[in-house]
């Protein structure tokens, strides 16, 4: 399972890169626009924080395949490292993905809502597909089940493409996707924190601290 942070907030990226086993960062036009700053400086700062060996995903804003390819090549050239361009599913997106596959530029096909969309994206050469879990849940479509179906299809056909589930609102959705064999998730910093949190864990830690202090006071192991 790859844990990928879904934000362009530099402070959140710095913090999560230090404390969590992240495989990279994903962005999209909405996330980028929230930062209200120079685009190139922002994405280059993200690359500098996570390093060349971590995944960085940036979405094209073009609508025509040829322009998507042109933009993807520029992004890869400027950002380097383990880079994937995000391209929305559609005819132009599929055409661009097939061309980028030949050029050696990795593609995450995004805005996926059905297993059929995911399968044809993989066939076109996408390295990742991103089904939107919570948005499916919001229309009573069971996003985690859709993820499970995509994973099963890829296994059945031996597709060289990973499922990167997106659009999460809680840790339970992440857990279910993991149980279904999802290859990667992209989540917010808040959900990452929720994944490792549990009231019983807090209670156990309080018990450890209380028992130690009863026996040794404020001393730590370093004090002996």
ZARO-931310 format. One record per residue (C-alpha): residue number from 1; z, y, x negated. Coordinates in nm, 4 decimals. Layout:
N
<r><seq>NUM</seq><z>Z</z><y>Y</y><x>X</x></r>
...
REM end
This chain:
224
<r><seq>1</seq><z>0.0000</z><y>0.0000</y><x>0.0000</x></r>
<r><seq>2</seq><z>-0.0956</z><y>0.3444</y><x>-0.1283</x></r>
<r><seq>3</seq><z>0.1256</z><y>0.6343</y><x>-0.0248</x></r>
<r><seq>4</seq><z>-0.0763</z><y>0.9561</y><x>-0.0249</x></r>
<r><seq>5</seq><z>0.0663</z><y>1.2964</y><x>0.0596</x></r>
<r><seq>6</seq><z>-0.1163</z><y>1.4887</y><x>0.3317</x></r>
<r><seq>7</seq><z>-0.0680</z><y>1.8556</y><x>0.2429</x></r>
<r><seq>8</seq><z>-0.1871</z><y>2.1472</y><x>0.0318</x></r>
<r><seq>9</seq><z>0.1648</z><y>2.2919</y><x>-0.0061</x></r>
<r><seq>10</seq><z>0.2098</z><y>2.3089</y><x>-0.3820</x></r>
<r><seq>11</seq><z>0.5892</z><y>2.2987</y><x>-0.3711</x></r>
<r><seq>12</seq><z>0.5860</z><y>1.9917</y><x>-0.1479</x></r>
<r><seq>13</seq><z>0.3359</z><y>1.8248</y><x>-0.3811</x></r>
<r><seq>14</seq><z>0.5532</z><y>1.9017</y><x>-0.6856</x></r>
<r><seq>15</seq><z>0.8656</z><y>1.7659</y><x>-0.5157</x></r>
<r><seq>16</seq><z>0.7088</z><y>1.4493</y><x>-0.3750</x></r>
<r><seq>17</seq><z>0.5251</z><y>1.3748</y><x>-0.6987</x></r>
<r><seq>18</seq><z>0.8612</z><y>1.3768</y><x>-0.8770</x></r>
<r><seq>19</seq><z>1.0595</z><y>1.1679</y><x>-0.6303</x></r>
<r><seq>20</seq><z>0.8082</z><y>0.9329</y><x>-0.4634</x></r>
<r><seq>21</seq><z>0.5564</z><y>0.6783</y><x>-0.5966</x></r>
<r><seq>22</seq><z>0.2566</z><y>0.8740</y><x>-0.4730</x></r>
<r><seq>23</seq><z>-0.1005</z><y>0.7611</y><x>-0.5300</x></r>
<r><seq>24</seq><z>-0.2423</z><y>1.1032</y><x>-0.4611</x></r>
<r><seq>25</seq><z>-0.2985</z><y>1.3889</y><x>-0.2170</x></r>
<r><seq>26</seq><z>-0.5299</z><y>1.4375</y><x>0.0788</x></r>
<r><seq>27</seq><z>-0.6337</z><y>1.7702</y><x>0.2271</x></r>
<r><seq>28</seq><z>-0.8593</z><y>1.8877</y><x>0.5079</x></r>
<r><seq>29</seq><z>-0.9934</z><y>2.2288</y><x>0.6179</x></r>
<r><seq>30</seq><z>-0.6972</z><y>2.2859</y><x>0.8518</x></r>
<r><seq>31</seq><z>-0.4404</z><y>2.2014</y><x>0.5834</x></r>
<r><seq>32</seq><z>-0.6190</z><y>2.4170</y><x>0.3249</x></r>
<r><seq>33</seq><z>-0.6427</z><y>2.7159</y><x>0.5599</x></r>
<r><seq>34</seq><z>-0.2674</z><y>2.7103</y><x>0.6280</x></r>
<r><seq>35</seq><z>-0.2011</z><y>2.8079</y><x>0.2664</x></r>
<r><seq>36</seq><z>-0.4045</z><y>3.1285</y><x>0.3088</x></r>
<r><seq>37</seq><z>-0.5029</z><y>3.1532</y><x>-0.0561</x></r>
<r><seq>38</seq><z>-0.8046</z><y>3.1169</y><x>-0.2848</x></r>
<r><seq>39</seq><z>-0.9649</z><y>2.7775</y><x>-0.2217</x></r>
<r><seq>40</seq><z>-1.0664</z><y>2.6859</y><x>-0.5761</x></r>
<r><seq>41</seq><z>-0.7402</z><y>2.7952</y><x>-0.7294</x></r>
<r><seq>42</seq><z>-0.5463</z><y>2.5925</y><x>-0.4722</x></r>
<r><seq>43</seq><z>-0.7324</z><y>2.2644</y><x>-0.5170</x></r>
<r><seq>44</seq><z>-0.7318</z><y>2.3024</y><x>-0.8954</x></r>
<r><seq>45</seq><z>-0.3564</z><y>2.3621</y><x>-0.8853</x></r>
<r><seq>46</seq><z>-0.3163</z><y>2.0421</y><x>-0.6835</x></r>
<r><seq>47</seq><z>-0.5182</z><y>1.8517</y><x>-0.9429</x></r>
<r><seq>48</seq><z>-0.3053</z><y>1.9986</y><x>-1.2223</x></r>
<r><seq>49</seq><z>0.0153</z><y>1.8851</y><x>-1.0488</x></r>
<r><seq>50</seq><z>-0.0880</z><y>1.5282</y><x>-0.9736</x></r>
<r><seq>51</seq><z>-0.2974</z><y>1.4658</y><x>-1.2848</x></r>
<r><seq>52</seq><z>-0.6376</z><y>1.3075</y><x>-1.3398</x></r>
<r><seq>53</seq><z>-0.5305</z><y>0.9517</y><x>-1.2595</x></r>
<r><seq>54</seq><z>-0.4120</z><y>1.0257</y><x>-0.9036</x></r>
<r><seq>55</seq><z>-0.6355</z><y>1.0403</y><x>-0.5983</x></r>
<r><seq>56</seq><z>-0.7411</z><y>1.3827</y><x>-0.4707</x></r>
<r><seq>57</seq><z>-0.9363</z><y>1.4069</y><x>-0.1470</x></r>
<r><seq>58</seq><z>-1.1039</z><y>1.7276</y><x>-0.0280</x></r>
<r><seq>59</seq><z>-1.3221</z><y>1.7560</y><x>0.2817</x></r>
<r><seq>60</seq><z>-1.6719</z><y>1.8988</y><x>0.2912</x></r>
<r><seq>61</seq><z>-1.7308</z><y>2.1775</y><x>0.5441</x></r>
<r><seq>62</seq><z>-2.1080</z><y>2.1301</y><x>0.5585</x></r>
<r><seq>63</seq><z>-2.2929</z><y>1.9876</y><x>0.8601</x></r>
<r><seq>64</seq><z>-2.6197</z><y>1.8706</y><x>0.7022</x></r>
<r><seq>65</seq><z>-2.6324</z><y>1.5624</y><x>0.4784</x></r>
<r><seq>66</seq><z>-2.8087</z><y>1.7355</y><x>0.1903</x></r>
<r><seq>67</seq><z>-2.5504</z><y>2.0132</y><x>0.1888</x></r>
<r><seq>68</seq><z>-2.2664</z><y>1.7611</y><x>0.2115</x></r>
<r><seq>69</seq><z>-2.4013</z><y>1.5887</y><x>-0.0983</x></r>
<r><seq>70</seq><z>-2.4390</z><y>1.9198</y><x>-0.2805</x></r>
<r><seq>71</seq><z>-2.0832</z><y>2.0227</y><x>-0.1943</x></r>
<r><seq>72</seq><z>-1.9411</z><y>1.6822</y><x>-0.2859</x></r>
<r><seq>73</seq><z>-2.1062</z><y>1.6913</y><x>-0.6280</x></r>
<r><seq>74</seq><z>-1.9656</z><y>2.0376</y><x>-0.6936</x></r>
<r><seq>75</seq><z>-1.6149</z><y>1.9337</y><x>-0.5857</x></r>
<r><seq>76</seq><z>-1.6227</z><y>1.6281</y><x>-0.8091</x></r>
<r><seq>77</seq><z>-1.7501</z><y>1.8315</y><x>-1.1043</x></r>
<r><seq>78</seq><z>-1.4816</z><y>2.0991</y><x>-1.0652</x></r>
<r><seq>79</seq><z>-1.1858</z><y>1.8733</y><x>-0.9809</x></r>
<r><seq>80</seq><z>-1.2648</z><y>1.5641</y><x>-1.1881</x></r>
<r><seq>81</seq><z>-1.0369</z><y>1.2640</y><x>-1.2119</x></r>
<r><seq>82</seq><z>-0.9913</z><y>1.0187</y><x>-0.9260</x></r>
<r><seq>83</seq><z>-1.1767</z><y>1.2207</y><x>-0.6622</x></r>
<r><seq>84</seq><z>-1.3049</z><y>1.1355</y><x>-0.3142</x></r>
<r><seq>85</seq><z>-1.4872</z><y>1.3671</y><x>-0.0778</x></r>
<r><seq>86</seq><z>-1.3863</z><y>1.3499</y><x>0.2877</x></r>
<r><seq>87</seq><z>-1.6811</z><y>1.3335</y><x>0.5252</x></r>
<r><seq>88</seq><z>-1.6523</z><y>1.3103</y><x>0.9062</x></r>
<r><seq>89</seq><z>-1.8212</z><y>1.0165</y><x>1.0793</x></r>
<r><seq>90</seq><z>-2.1642</z><y>1.0967</y><x>1.2244</x></r>
<r><seq>91</seq><z>-2.5335</z><y>1.0581</y><x>1.1481</x></r>
<r><seq>92</seq><z>-2.5381</z><y>1.3301</y><x>0.8828</x></r>
<r><seq>93</seq><z>-2.2144</z><y>1.1960</y><x>0.7365</x></r>
<r><seq>94</seq><z>-2.3516</z><y>0.8425</y><x>0.7092</x></r>
<r><seq>95</seq><z>-2.6698</z><y>0.9687</y><x>0.5436</x></r>
<r><seq>96</seq><z>-2.4656</z><y>1.1696</y><x>0.2941</x></r>
<r><seq>97</seq><z>-2.2367</z><y>0.8743</y><x>0.2255</x></r>
<r><seq>98</seq><z>-2.5285</z><y>0.6447</y><x>0.1429</x></r>
<r><seq>99</seq><z>-2.6643</z><y>0.9021</y><x>-0.1015</x></r>
<r><seq>100</seq><z>-2.3252</z><y>0.9684</y><x>-0.2595</x></r>
<r><seq>101</seq><z>-2.2730</z><y>0.5946</y><x>-0.3036</x></r>
<r><seq>102</seq><z>-2.5839</z><y>0.5894</y><x>-0.5232</x></r>
<r><seq>103</seq><z>-2.4543</z><y>0.8876</y><x>-0.7191</x></r>
<r><seq>104</seq><z>-2.1144</z><y>0.7302</y><x>-0.7803</x></r>
<r><seq>105</seq><z>-1.9158</z><y>0.9798</y><x>-0.5733</x></r>
<r><seq>106</seq><z>-1.6399</z><y>0.8183</y><x>-0.3684</x></r>
<r><seq>107</seq><z>-1.6234</z><y>0.8937</y><x>0.0033</x></r>
<r><seq>108</seq><z>-1.3408</z><y>0.8847</y><x>0.2552</x></r>
<r><seq>109</seq><z>-1.5016</z><y>0.8803</y><x>0.5981</x></r>
<r><seq>110</seq><z>-1.2665</z><y>1.0628</y><x>0.8278</x></r>
<r><seq>111</seq><z>-1.2131</z><y>1.1287</y><x>1.2005</x></r>
<r><seq>112</seq><z>-1.2370</z><y>0.7550</y><x>1.2721</x></r>
<r><seq>113</seq><z>-1.1222</z><y>0.6439</y><x>1.6190</x></r>
<r><seq>114</seq><z>-1.2824</z><y>0.3016</y><x>1.6684</x></r>
<r><seq>115</seq><z>-1.3330</z><y>-0.0165</y><x>1.4650</x></r>
<r><seq>116</seq><z>-1.7088</z><y>0.0141</y><x>1.5163</x></r>
<r><seq>117</seq><z>-1.7095</z><y>0.3571</y><x>1.3508</x></r>
<r><seq>118</seq><z>-1.5078</z><y>0.2175</y><x>1.0624</x></r>
<r><seq>119</seq><z>-1.7359</z><y>-0.0805</y><x>1.0081</x></r>
<r><seq>120</seq><z>-2.0564</z><y>0.1195</y><x>0.9913</x></r>
<r><seq>121</seq><z>-1.8873</z><y>0.3715</y><x>0.7601</x></r>
<r><seq>122</seq><z>-1.7933</z><y>0.0886</y><x>0.5260</x></r>
<r><seq>123</seq><z>-2.1465</z><y>-0.0498</y><x>0.5445</x></r>
<r><seq>124</seq><z>-2.2815</z><y>0.2941</y><x>0.4477</x></r>
<r><seq>125</seq><z>-2.0733</z><y>0.2824</y><x>0.1309</x></r>
<r><seq>126</seq><z>-1.7492</z><y>0.4634</y><x>0.2115</x></r>
<r><seq>127</seq><z>-1.4620</z><y>0.3733</y><x>-0.0207</x></r>
<r><seq>128</seq><z>-1.2015</z><y>0.4581</y><x>0.2457</x></r>
<r><seq>129</seq><z>-1.1990</z><y>0.5112</y><x>0.6217</x></r>
<r><seq>130</seq><z>-0.9327</z><y>0.7190</y><x>0.7957</x></r>
<r><seq>131</seq><z>-0.8383</z><y>0.6156</y><x>1.1499</x></r>
<r><seq>132</seq><z>-0.6241</z><y>0.8757</y><x>1.3279</x></r>
<r><seq>133</seq><z>-0.3193</z><y>0.6861</y><x>1.4527</x></r>
<r><seq>134</seq><z>-0.1190</z><y>0.9418</y><x>1.6492</x></r>
<r><seq>135</seq><z>-0.4227</z><y>1.1062</y><x>1.8059</x></r>
<r><seq>136</seq><z>-0.5149</z><y>0.7653</y><x>1.9445</x></r>
<r><seq>137</seq><z>-0.1599</z><y>0.7138</y><x>2.0659</x></r>
<r><seq>138</seq><z>-0.1814</z><y>1.0475</y><x>2.2477</x></r>
<r><seq>139</seq><z>-0.4666</z><y>0.9149</y><x>2.4627</x></r>
<r><seq>140</seq><z>-0.2895</z><y>0.5807</y><x>2.5195</x></r>
<r><seq>141</seq><z>-0.5215</z><y>0.3936</y><x>2.2837</x></r>
<r><seq>142</seq><z>-0.2645</z><y>0.2331</y><x>2.0433</x></r>
<r><seq>143</seq><z>-0.3602</z><y>0.3734</y><x>1.7051</x></r>
<r><seq>144</seq><z>-0.1789</z><y>0.1034</y><x>1.5087</x></r>
<r><seq>145</seq><z>-0.3698</z><y>-0.1692</y><x>1.6931</x></r>
<r><seq>146</seq><z>-0.6967</z><y>0.0051</y><x>1.6072</x></r>
<r><seq>147</seq><z>-0.5899</z><y>0.0022</y><x>1.2417</x></r>
<r><seq>148</seq><z>-0.5163</z><y>-0.3710</y><x>1.2707</x></r>
<r><seq>149</seq><z>-0.8625</z><y>-0.4366</y><x>1.4148</x></r>
<r><seq>150</seq><z>-1.0310</z><y>-0.2405</y><x>1.1354</x></r>
<r><seq>151</seq><z>-0.8366</z><y>-0.4311</y><x>0.8691</x></r>
<r><seq>152</seq><z>-0.9347</z><y>-0.7616</y><x>1.0316</x></r>
<r><seq>153</seq><z>-1.3014</z><y>-0.6623</y><x>1.0487</x></r>
<r><seq>154</seq><z>-1.3100</z><y>-0.5654</y><x>0.6830</x></r>
<r><seq>155</seq><z>-1.1504</z><y>-0.8978</y><x>0.5879</x></r>
<r><seq>156</seq><z>-1.3914</z><y>-1.0943</y><x>0.8084</x></r>
<r><seq>157</seq><z>-1.6973</z><y>-0.9314</y><x>0.6524</x></r>
<r><seq>158</seq><z>-1.5632</z><y>-0.8939</y><x>0.2991</x></r>
<r><seq>159</seq><z>-1.6125</z><y>-0.5183</y><x>0.3053</x></r>
<r><seq>160</seq><z>-1.5292</z><y>-0.3320</y><x>-0.0143</x></r>
<r><seq>161</seq><z>-1.3609</z><y>-0.0499</y><x>0.1727</x></r>
<r><seq>162</seq><z>-0.9948</z><y>0.0419</y><x>0.2253</x></r>
<r><seq>163</seq><z>-0.8240</z><y>0.1573</y><x>0.5433</x></r>
<r><seq>164</seq><z>-0.6371</z><y>0.4827</y><x>0.4872</x></r>
<r><seq>165</seq><z>-0.4483</z><y>0.5443</y><x>0.8106</x></r>
<r><seq>166</seq><z>-0.3827</z><y>0.9084</y><x>0.8976</x></r>
<r><seq>167</seq><z>-0.2360</z><y>1.1289</y><x>1.1698</x></r>
<r><seq>168</seq><z>0.1233</z><y>1.0063</y><x>1.1826</x></r>
<r><seq>169</seq><z>0.4142</z><y>1.1543</y><x>1.3756</x></r>
<r><seq>170</seq><z>0.6892</z><y>0.9084</y><x>1.2847</x></r>
<r><seq>171</seq><z>0.7911</z><y>0.6437</y><x>1.0335</x></r>
<r><seq>172</seq><z>0.7576</z><y>0.3619</y><x>1.2879</x></r>
<r><seq>173</seq><z>0.3816</z><y>0.4162</y><x>1.3049</x></r>
<r><seq>174</seq><z>0.3648</z><y>0.3891</y><x>0.9259</x></r>
<r><seq>175</seq><z>0.5700</z><y>0.0684</y><x>0.9365</x></r>
<r><seq>176</seq><z>0.3429</z><y>-0.0913</y><x>1.1966</x></r>
<r><seq>177</seq><z>0.0311</z><y>-0.0056</y><x>0.9985</x></r>
<r><seq>178</seq><z>0.1872</z><y>-0.1638</y><x>0.6898</x></r>
<r><seq>179</seq><z>0.2673</z><y>-0.4790</y><x>0.8884</x></r>
<r><seq>180</seq><z>-0.0972</z><y>-0.4965</y><x>0.9950</x></r>
<r><seq>181</seq><z>-0.2139</z><y>-0.4930</y><x>0.6330</x></r>
<r><seq>182</seq><z>-0.3285</z><y>-0.1311</y><x>0.6118</x></r>
<r><seq>183</seq><z>-0.4272</z><y>-0.0498</y><x>0.2536</x></r>
<r><seq>184</seq><z>-0.3087</z><y>0.3123</y><x>0.2432</x></r>
<r><seq>185</seq><z>-0.1429</z><y>0.5844</y><x>0.4489</x></r>
<r><seq>186</seq><z>-0.1554</z><y>0.9609</y><x>0.4209</x></r>
<r><seq>187</seq><z>0.1629</z><y>1.1239</y><x>0.5455</x></r>
<r><seq>188</seq><z>0.3593</z><y>1.4473</y><x>0.5420</x></r>
<r><seq>189</seq><z>0.6584</z><y>1.5103</y><x>0.3163</x></r>
<r><seq>190</seq><z>0.8883</z><y>1.4855</y><x>0.6199</x></r>
<r><seq>191</seq><z>0.7619</z><y>1.1384</y><x>0.7098</x></r>
<r><seq>192</seq><z>0.7995</z><y>1.0238</y><x>0.3487</x></r>
<r><seq>193</seq><z>1.1646</z><y>1.1270</y><x>0.3692</x></r>
<r><seq>194</seq><z>1.2082</z><y>0.9484</y><x>0.7018</x></r>
<r><seq>195</seq><z>1.0633</z><y>0.6285</y><x>0.5533</x></r>
<r><seq>196</seq><z>1.3527</z><y>0.6015</y><x>0.3062</x></r>
<r><seq>197</seq><z>1.6254</z><y>0.7267</y><x>0.5428</x></r>
<r><seq>198</seq><z>1.8630</z><y>0.5140</y><x>0.7507</x></r>
<r><seq>199</seq><z>2.2138</z><y>0.5864</y><x>0.8864</x></r>
<r><seq>200</seq><z>2.3394</z><y>0.2513</y><x>0.7586</x></r>
<r><seq>201</seq><z>2.2196</z><y>0.3437</y><x>0.4092</x></r>
<r><seq>202</seq><z>2.4141</z><y>0.6694</y><x>0.4344</x></r>
<r><seq>203</seq><z>2.7239</z><y>0.4801</y><x>0.5484</x></r>
<r><seq>204</seq><z>2.6952</z><y>0.2321</y><x>0.2606</x></r>
<r><seq>205</seq><z>2.6669</z><y>0.5115</y><x>0.0040</x></r>
<r><seq>206</seq><z>2.9695</z><y>0.6872</y><x>0.1500</x></r>
<r><seq>207</seq><z>3.1652</z><y>0.3611</y><x>0.1182</x></r>
<r><seq>208</seq><z>3.0646</z><y>0.3153</y><x>-0.2463</x></r>
<r><seq>209</seq><z>3.1686</z><y>0.6707</y><x>-0.3298</x></r>
<r><seq>210</seq><z>3.5025</z><y>0.6413</y><x>-0.1483</x></r>
<r><seq>211</seq><z>3.5972</z><y>0.3121</y><x>-0.3158</x></r>
<r><seq>212</seq><z>3.5034</z><y>0.4422</y><x>-0.6624</x></r>
<r><seq>213</seq><z>3.7057</z><y>0.7602</y><x>-0.6213</x></r>
<r><seq>214</seq><z>4.0072</z><y>0.5633</y><x>-0.4986</x></r>
<r><seq>215</seq><z>3.9998</z><y>0.3620</y><x>-0.8202</x></r>
<r><seq>216</seq><z>3.8712</z><y>0.6080</y><x>-1.0821</x></r>
<r><seq>217</seq><z>3.8925</z><y>0.9557</y><x>-0.9329</x></r>
<r><seq>218</seq><z>3.6178</z><y>1.1931</y><x>-1.0505</x></r>
<r><seq>219</seq><z>3.5257</z><y>0.9868</y><x>-1.3560</x></r>
<r><seq>220</seq><z>3.1723</z><y>0.8492</y><x>-1.3866</x></r>
<r><seq>221</seq><z>3.0479</z><y>0.5578</y><x>-1.5949</x></r>
<r><seq>222</seq><z>2.9512</z><y>0.8118</y><x>-1.8614</x></r>
<r><seq>223</seq><z>3.3169</z><y>0.9107</y><x>-1.8948</x></r>
<r><seq>224</seq><z>3.4430</z><y>0.5672</y><x>-2.0047</x></r>
REM end
